[in-house]
């Protein structure tokens, strides 16, 4: 496999698109701002008192269990990039986002990145330079098919066999395919795929088929998002 560039940072076309469509003077909340906040964000919320030192208008909350410390529909827009997949209960967070904002944007790592064996580089930390699938700290695989779909990421994914591993890397040569994108208004629509209602055991064919459904759906949906973001 040849070396390929990894795209972890926000894509400028996307942040420019979002900021262009947020009216001047809008009240904008960003969840988990990290080191590259959205330029038009006016308020921030996260889990860390240490992060609080970097931002004005910052409040602390546990997104998995707390109510966000804001009033109903207080914000015109809420932005959450690479937040939900880290939470053990992203559904509380999405319900709260729908409560406090009129519209928003969500970005999560894509199923394509989550099955890639070189998404993270472990050579400085782990003997033998293990190449594990995706990001090891993520709880969910997330894709968009008109709603956000969440599938728990079980360790068995390491035993998953792809017909063409190189297709994953070729797909990730496009920076857009590193992520799942979701733009919403009024209320976030989502589906939590659970066992045994939606699939058999985590090692079942049904489970792996759901992962691949998200994989191929992301490639298709991201084509239209890329055209829109670049317009």
Buried (B, 14 or more C-beta within 10 A) or exposed (E): EEEEEBBEEBBEBBBEBBBEEBEEEBBBBBBBBEEEBBEBBBBBBBBEEEBBEBBEEBBBBEBBEBEBEBEEEBBBBBBBBBBBBBBEBBBBBBBBBBBBBBBBBBBBBBBBBBBBBBBBEBEEEEEEEEBBBBBEEBBBBBBBEEEBBBBBBEEEBEEEEBEEEEEBBEBBEBBBBBBBBBBBEEBBBBEBBEBEEEBEEBBBEBBBEBBBBBBEBBBEBBEEBBEEBEE
